[in-house]
Amino acid sequence: MYWANKYKDTPLKINTVHPGLVKTRMGGDKAELTPEDGAKTAFRYATLPADGPTGGFFYMEDRLPW
């Protein structure tokens, strides 16, 4: 990821997250996650500690292949 590499020597953490299939108009009734559940991944990676990961693609707590 360009931005993660550009800022790798700073305190910034730059990641991409997938919220999952969320029960919204777009996700539909068959989606398994509530909007609150879908937001948990974004919140987790927006509030990482200084030694947290950067440059990854995440779903829940899993790092996905990029």
N, CA, C and O atoms as a GROMACS GRO file, in nm:
protein
  264
    1MET      N    1   0.084  -0.117   0.000
    1MET     CA    2   0.000   0.000   0.000
    1MET      C    3   0.089   0.124   0.000
    1MET      O    4   0.178   0.139   0.083
    2TYR      N    5   0.063   0.210  -0.092
    2TYR     CA    6   0.146   0.329  -0.110
    2TYR      C    7   0.157   0.412   0.018
    2TYR      O    8   0.267   0.443   0.063
    3TRP      N    9   0.042   0.447   0.077
    3TRP     CA   10   0.044   0.538   0.192
    3TRP      C   11   0.107   0.474   0.314
    3TRP      O   12   0.177   0.542   0.390
    4ALA      N   13   0.085   0.347   0.335
    4ALA     CA   14   0.147   0.278   0.448
    4ALA      C   15   0.299   0.279   0.434
    4ALA      O   16   0.371   0.300   0.532
    5ASN      N   17   0.348   0.257   0.313
    5ASN     CA   18   0.493   0.261   0.289
    5ASN      C   19   0.548   0.402   0.304
    5ASN      O   20   0.657   0.421   0.358
    6LYS      N   21   0.473   0.500   0.254
    6LYS     CA   22   0.519   0.639   0.262
    6LYS      C   23   0.535   0.684   0.406
    6LYS      O   24   0.626   0.761   0.438
    7TYR      N   25   0.447   0.638   0.494
    7TYR     CA   26   0.448   0.683   0.633
    7TYR      C   27   0.494   0.576   0.732
    7TYR      O   28   0.461   0.582   0.850
    8LYS      N   29   0.569   0.477   0.684
    8LYS     CA   30   0.610   0.366   0.770
    8LYS      C   31   0.701   0.409   0.885
    8LYS      O   32   0.706   0.341   0.987
    9ASP      N   33   0.772   0.518   0.871
    9ASP     CA   34   0.862   0.565   0.976
    9ASP      C   35   0.799   0.673   1.064
    9ASP      O   36   0.868   0.749   1.131
   10THR      N   37   0.666   0.678   1.064
   10THR     CA   38   0.592   0.773   1.147
   10THR      C   39   0.498   0.694   1.238
   10THR      O   40   0.484   0.573   1.222
   11PRO      N   41   0.433   0.762   1.332
   11PRO     CA   42   0.338   0.692   1.418
   11PRO      C   43   0.206   0.654   1.348
   11PRO      O   44   0.125   0.582   1.406
   12LEU      N   45   0.186   0.700   1.226
   12LEU     CA   46   0.060   0.671   1.155
   12LEU      C   47   0.048   0.523   1.122
   12LEU      O   48   0.146   0.457   1.087
   13LYS      N   49  -0.072   0.472   1.133
   13LYS     CA   50  -0.105   0.334   1.094
   13LYS      C   51  -0.208   0.344   0.982
   13LYS      O   52  -0.315   0.401   1.001
   14ILE      N   53  -0.175   0.287   0.866
   14ILE     CA   54  -0.263   0.294   0.751
   14ILE      C   55  -0.299   0.154   0.708
   14ILE      O   56  -0.213   0.077   0.663
   15ASN      N   57  -0.427   0.120   0.722
   15ASN     CA   58  -0.477  -0.013   0.689
   15ASN      C   59  -0.608   0.000   0.612
   15ASN      O   60  -0.670   0.106   0.611
   16THR      N   61  -0.647  -0.108   0.550
   16THR     CA   62  -0.776  -0.118   0.484
   16THR      C   63  -0.856  -0.222   0.559
   16THR      O   64  -0.803  -0.326   0.597
   17VAL      N   65  -0.986  -0.195   0.580
   17VAL     CA   66  -1.069  -0.290   0.652
   17VAL      C   67  -1.193  -0.326   0.570
   17VAL      O   68  -1.246  -0.244   0.495
   18HIS      N   69  -1.239  -0.448   0.588
   18HIS     CA   70  -1.362  -0.498   0.526
   18HIS      C   71  -1.461  -0.516   0.641
   18HIS      O   72  -1.435  -0.596   0.730
   19PRO      N   73  -1.574  -0.446   0.641
   19PRO     CA   74  -1.668  -0.456   0.752
   19PRO      C   75  -1.750  -0.585   0.753
   19PRO      O   76  -1.815  -0.616   0.852
   20GLY      N   77  -1.746  -0.659   0.644
   20GLY     CA   78  -1.829  -0.779   0.634
   20GLY      C   79  -1.962  -0.746   0.567
   20GLY      O   80  -1.986  -0.632   0.527
   21LEU      N   81  -2.047  -0.846   0.555
   21LEU     CA   82  -2.179  -0.827   0.496
   21LEU      C   83  -2.274  -0.780   0.605
   21LEU      O   84  -2.313  -0.857   0.693
   22VAL      N   85  -2.309  -0.652   0.599
   22VAL     CA   86  -2.383  -0.585   0.706
   22VAL      C   87  -2.530  -0.567   0.666
   22VAL      O   88  -2.561  -0.541   0.550
   23LYS      N   89  -2.619  -0.582   0.764
   23LYS     CA   90  -2.763  -0.565   0.742
   23LYS      C   91  -2.793  -0.417   0.719
   23LYS      O   92  -2.822  -0.342   0.813
   24THR      N   93  -2.787  -0.379   0.594
   24THR     CA   94  -2.821  -0.243   0.551
   24THR      C   95  -2.903  -0.257   0.424
   24THR      O   96  -2.930  -0.369   0.380
   25ARG      N   97  -2.943  -0.146   0.364
   25ARG     CA   98  -3.014  -0.156   0.236
   25ARG      C   99  -2.927  -0.224   0.132
   25ARG      O  100  -2.977  -0.300   0.049
   26MET      N  101  -2.798  -0.199   0.136
   26MET     CA  102  -2.708  -0.262   0.039
   26MET      C  103  -2.684  -0.410   0.074
   26MET      O  104  -2.685  -0.494  -0.016
   27GLY      N  105  -2.663  -0.440   0.201
   27GLY     CA  106  -2.635  -0.577   0.243
   27GLY      C  107  -2.757  -0.667   0.243
   27GLY      O  108  -2.745  -0.788   0.223
   28GLY      N  109  -2.873  -0.609   0.264
   28GLY     CA  110  -2.997  -0.686   0.263
   28GLY      C  111  -3.024  -0.763   0.391
   28GLY      O  112  -2.944  -0.762   0.485
   29ASP      N  113  -3.138  -0.829   0.393
   29ASP     CA  114  -3.183  -0.902   0.512
   29ASP      C  115  -3.103  -1.029   0.539
   29ASP      O  116  -3.102  -1.078   0.652
   30LYS      N  117  -3.037  -1.082   0.438
   30LYS     CA  118  -2.962  -1.206   0.457
   30LYS      C  119  -2.822  -1.183   0.514
   30LYS      O  120  -2.750  -1.278   0.546
   31ALA      N  121  -2.785  -1.057   0.527
   31ALA     CA  122  -2.656  -1.025   0.586
   31ALA      C  123  -2.654  -1.071   0.731
   31ALA      O  124  -2.757  -1.070   0.799
   32GLU      N  125  -2.538  -1.111   0.778
   32GLU     CA  126  -2.526  -1.167   0.912
   32GLU      C  127  -2.489  -1.066   1.020
   32GLU      O  128  -2.513  -1.090   1.138
   33LEU      N  129  -2.432  -0.953   0.982
   33LEU     CA  130  -2.380  -0.858   1.081
   33LEU      C  131  -2.471  -0.737   1.097
   33LEU      O  132  -2.528  -0.688   1.000
   34THR      N  133  -2.482  -0.690   1.220
   34THR     CA  134  -2.552  -0.563   1.244
   34THR      C  135  -2.457  -0.450   1.206
   34THR      O  136  -2.336  -0.472   1.196
   35PRO      N  137  -2.509  -0.330   1.186
   35PRO     CA  138  -2.419  -0.217   1.159
   35PRO      C  139  -2.316  -0.198   1.272
   35PRO      O  140  -2.202  -0.162   1.246
   36GLU      N  141  -2.358  -0.221   1.396
   36GLU     CA  142  -2.265  -0.209   1.509
   36GLU      C  143  -2.153  -0.311   1.498
   36GLU      O  144  -2.036  -0.279   1.522
   37ASP      N  145  -2.187  -0.434   1.461
   37ASP     CA  146  -2.084  -0.537   1.444
   37ASP      C  147  -1.990  -0.501   1.329
   37ASP      O  148  -1.869  -0.519   1.339
   38GLY      N  149  -2.046  -0.450   1.220
   38GLY     CA  150  -1.965  -0.412   1.105
   38GLY      C  151  -1.868  -0.299   1.138
   38GLY      O  152  -1.759  -0.291   1.080
   39ALA      N  153  -1.908  -0.212   1.229
   39ALA     CA  154  -1.823  -0.099   1.266
   39ALA      C  155  -1.707  -0.139   1.357
   39ALA      O  156  -1.610  -0.065   1.370
   40LYS      N  157  -1.717  -0.255   1.421
   40LYS     CA  158  -1.613  -0.297   1.516
   40LYS      C  159  -1.476  -0.310   1.451
   40LYS      O  160  -1.375  -0.272   1.511
   41THR      N  161  -1.471  -0.362   1.328
   41THR     CA  162  -1.342  -0.376   1.260
   41THR      C  163  -1.280  -0.239   1.232
   41THR      O  164  -1.162  -0.217   1.258
   42ALA      N  165  -1.361  -0.146   1.180
   42ALA     CA  166  -1.309  -0.012   1.152
   42ALA      C  167  -1.261   0.055   1.281
   42ALA      O  168  -1.155   0.117   1.283
   43PHE      N  169  -1.338   0.042   1.388
   43PHE     CA  170  -1.298   0.102   1.515
   43PHE      C  171  -1.169   0.041   1.568
   43PHE      O  172  -1.081   0.112   1.615
   44ARG      N  173  -1.158  -0.090   1.559
   44ARG     CA  174  -1.038  -0.160   1.608
   44ARG      C  175  -0.913  -0.105   1.539
   44ARG      O  176  -0.812  -0.079   1.605
   45TYR      N  177  -0.918  -0.088   1.406
   45TYR     CA  178  -0.798  -0.046   1.334
   45TYR      C  179  -0.780   0.105   1.331
   45TYR      O  180  -0.673   0.154   1.294
   46ALA      N  181  -0.883   0.180   1.370
   46ALA     CA  182  -0.868   0.325   1.383
   46ALA      C  183  -0.808   0.363   1.518
   46ALA      O  184  -0.764   0.476   1.538
   47THR      N  185  -0.805   0.267   1.611
   47THR     CA  186  -0.755   0.296   1.745
   47THR      C  187  -0.640   0.204   1.784
   47THR      O  188  -0.627   0.164   1.900
   48LEU      N  189  -0.557   0.171   1.688
   48LEU     CA  190  -0.444   0.081   1.714
   48LEU      C  191  -0.340   0.144   1.806
   48LEU      O  192  -0.322   0.266   1.806
   49PRO      N  193  -0.271   0.061   1.883
   49PRO     CA  194  -0.159   0.113   1.962
   49PRO      C  195  -0.040   0.144   1.871
   49PRO      O  196  -0.040   0.108   1.753
   50ALA      N  197   0.059   0.209   1.926
   50ALA     CA  198   0.176   0.248   1.848
   50ALA      C  199   0.246   0.131   1.781
   50ALA      O  200   0.304   0.147   1.674
   51ASP      N  201   0.241   0.013   1.841
   51ASP     CA  202   0.308  -0.103   1.782
   51ASP      C  203   0.212  -0.188   1.698
   51ASP      O  204   0.244  -0.303   1.664
   52GLY      N  205   0.096  -0.133   1.664
   52GLY     CA  206  -0.002  -0.207   1.584
   52GLY      C  207   0.041  -0.221   1.439
   52GLY      O  208   0.138  -0.159   1.395
   53PRO      N  209  -0.032  -0.305   1.364
   53PRO     CA  210   0.003  -0.330   1.224
   53PRO      C  211  -0.025  -0.210   1.134
   53PRO      O  212  -0.108  -0.125   1.166
   54THR      N  213   0.044  -0.206   1.023
   54THR     CA  214   0.019  -0.106   0.921
   54THR      C  215   0.038  -0.171   0.784
   54THR      O  216   0.115  -0.266   0.770
   55GLY      N  217  -0.032  -0.120   0.684
   55GLY     CA  218  -0.018  -0.173   0.549
   55GLY      C  219  -0.093  -0.303   0.525
   55GLY      O  220  -0.057  -0.378   0.435
   56GLY      N  221  -0.195  -0.331   0.604
   56GLY     CA  222  -0.268  -0.457   0.589
   56GLY      C  223  -0.412  -0.437   0.546
   56GLY      O  224  -0.465  -0.326   0.544
   57PHE      N  225  -0.475  -0.549   0.510
   57PHE     CA  226  -0.616  -0.554   0.475
   57PHE      C  227  -0.679  -0.651   0.574
   57PHE      O  228  -0.640  -0.767   0.580
   58PHE      N  229  -0.777  -0.604   0.652
   58PHE     CA  230  -0.829  -0.682   0.763
   58PHE      C  231  -0.980  -0.702   0.756
   58PHE      O  232  -1.054  -0.615   0.712
   59TYR      N  233  -1.022  -0.819   0.801
   59TYR     CA  234  -1.163  -0.850   0.825
   59TYR      C  235  -1.170  -0.907   0.965
   59TYR      O  236  -1.106  -1.008   0.995
   60MET      N  237  -1.246  -0.843   1.052
   60MET     CA  238  -1.250  -0.878   1.194
   60MET      C  239  -1.106  -0.871   1.247
   60MET      O  240  -1.043  -0.766   1.239
   61GLU      N  241  -1.055  -0.980   1.300
   61GLU     CA  242  -0.918  -0.978   1.352
   61GLU      C  243  -0.819  -1.045   1.257
   61GLU      O  244  -0.702  -1.062   1.290
   62ASP      N  245  -0.866  -1.082   1.140
   62ASP     CA  246  -0.782  -1.156   1.045
   62ASP      C  247  -0.720  -1.064   0.940
   62ASP      O  248  -0.786  -0.978   0.883
   63ARG      N  249  -0.591  -1.085   0.917
   63ARG     CA  250  -0.523  -1.015   0.807
   63ARG      C  251  -0.550  -1.096   0.681
   63ARG      O  252  -0.524  -1.217   0.677
   64LEU      N  253  -0.600  -1.031   0.578
   64LEU     CA  254  -0.634  -1.097   0.453
   64LEU      C  255  -0.521  -1.079   0.352
   64LEU      O  256  -0.446  -0.983   0.359
   65PRO      N  257  -0.510  -1.173   0.256
   65PRO     CA  258  -0.409  -1.157   0.152
   65PRO      C  259  -0.437  -1.030   0.071
   65PRO      O  260  -0.553  -0.998   0.042
   66TRP      N  261  -0.334  -0.961   0.036
   66TRP     CA  262  -0.350  -0.834  -0.037
   66TRP      C  263  -0.281  -0.844  -0.170
   66TRP      O  264  -0.282  -0.749  -0.247
   0.00000   0.00000   0.00000
